[in-house]
Amino acid sequence: MALLRYITEKEATGKVKKIFEDIRKTKQIDHVTHPWRAMANFPDYLEMTWTRLKEIMKPGKVDALTKEIIALAVSITNGCRY
């Protein structure tokens, strides 16, 4: 059972709705995943986390796809369930 309610994309308004749209556009996905929907309970935290992640994941010396693969490998190694 989740400790936080997941904010659906239909429920999202204001800042959260704009961030959800940016997440879908930036990550080229058709839905916002649970971690972001849980953070949406705290819009300022969602905004800060998304802004920082976008900066970290933008292409640089290492391309964005490689960074995503590294993040996934670390999550698996750490036993994350999502």
Kinemage of the C-alpha trace (Angstrom):
@kinemage 1
@onewidth
@group {chain A} dominant
@subgroup {mainchain}
@vectorlist {calphas} color= white
{ca met a 1} P 0.000 0.000 0.000
{ca ala a 2} L 1.349 3.389 -0.988
{ca leu a 3} L 2.043 5.938 1.722
{ca leu a 4} L 1.241 8.758 -0.675
{ca arg a 5} L -1.576 9.027 -3.139
{ca tyr a 6} L -0.436 9.195 -6.741
{ca ile a 7} L -1.678 12.362 -8.425
{ca thr a 8} L -3.173 11.402 -11.778
{ca glu a 9} L -2.473 13.396 -14.891
{ca lys a 10} L -6.181 14.295 -15.077
{ca glu a 11} L -6.066 15.700 -11.530
{ca ala a 12} L -2.907 17.720 -12.132
{ca thr a 13} L -3.356 21.479 -12.262
{ca gly a 14} L -1.136 24.551 -12.338
{ca lys a 15} L 2.543 23.912 -11.705
{ca val a 16} L 2.110 20.142 -11.475
{ca lys a 17} L 0.289 19.967 -14.809
{ca lys a 18} L 3.039 21.985 -16.531
{ca ile a 19} L 5.764 19.780 -15.023
{ca phe a 20} L 3.926 16.598 -16.020
{ca glu a 21} L 3.678 17.917 -19.596
{ca asp a 22} L 7.399 18.723 -19.572
{ca ile a 23} L 8.257 15.265 -18.219
{ca arg a 24} L 6.277 13.578 -21.010
{ca lys a 25} L 7.790 15.843 -23.682
{ca thr a 26} L 11.386 15.703 -22.406
{ca lys a 27} L 11.440 11.956 -21.756
{ca gln a 28} L 9.342 11.239 -24.866
{ca ile a 29} L 6.889 9.087 -22.918
{ca asp a 30} L 3.100 8.848 -23.055
{ca his a 31} L 2.451 8.855 -19.294
{ca val a 32} L 4.013 10.141 -16.086
{ca thr a 33} L 5.425 7.351 -13.911
{ca his a 34} L 4.629 6.721 -10.246
{ca pro a 35} L 7.672 8.405 -8.655
{ca trp a 36} L 6.748 11.740 -10.296
{ca arg a 37} L 3.066 11.289 -9.479
{ca ala a 38} L 3.925 10.689 -5.818
{ca met a 39} L 6.163 13.775 -5.704
{ca ala a 40} L 3.266 15.794 -7.146
{ca asn a 41} L 1.767 15.824 -3.638
{ca phe a 42} L 4.484 18.404 -2.958
{ca pro a 43} L 4.595 20.652 -6.062
{ca asp a 44} L 7.686 22.644 -5.000
{ca tyr a 45} L 9.631 19.432 -4.352
{ca leu a 46} L 8.466 18.010 -7.697
{ca glu a 47} L 9.626 21.162 -9.458
{ca met a 48} L 13.030 21.193 -7.745
{ca thr a 49} L 13.649 17.498 -8.418
{ca trp a 50} L 12.578 17.678 -12.063
{ca thr a 51} L 14.626 20.833 -12.723
{ca arg a 52} L 17.758 19.276 -11.234
{ca leu a 53} L 17.272 15.984 -13.033
{ca lys a 54} L 16.833 17.739 -16.386
{ca glu a 55} L 20.119 19.578 -15.814
{ca ile a 56} L 21.974 16.403 -14.828
{ca met a 57} L 20.562 14.307 -17.671
{ca lys a 58} L 21.057 16.772 -20.514
{ca pro a 59} L 23.636 15.685 -23.073
{ca gly a 60} L 27.225 16.621 -22.257
{ca lys a 61} L 30.342 14.474 -22.267
{ca val a 62} L 27.965 11.542 -21.803
{ca asp a 63} L 24.784 11.363 -23.871
{ca ala a 64} L 21.345 11.272 -22.229
{ca leu a 65} L 20.633 7.629 -23.154
{ca thr a 66} L 23.863 6.417 -21.528
{ca lys a 67} L 23.006 8.416 -18.408
{ca glu a 68} L 19.542 6.767 -18.314
{ca ile a 69} L 21.125 3.321 -18.648
{ca ile a 70} L 23.552 4.067 -15.819
{ca ala a 71} L 20.693 5.304 -13.621
{ca leu a 72} L 18.716 2.145 -14.361
{ca ala a 73} L 21.718 -0.083 -13.554
{ca val a 74} L 22.256 1.722 -10.245
{ca ser a 75} L 18.557 1.380 -9.378
{ca ile a 76} L 18.628 -2.350 -10.109
{ca thr a 77} L 21.821 -2.785 -8.090
{ca asn a 78} L 20.209 -0.945 -5.176
{ca gly a 79} L 17.108 -3.124 -5.348
{ca cys a 80} L 14.653 -0.407 -6.388
{ca arg a 81} L 11.243 -1.846 -7.233
{ca tyr a 82} L 10.210 0.683 -9.853
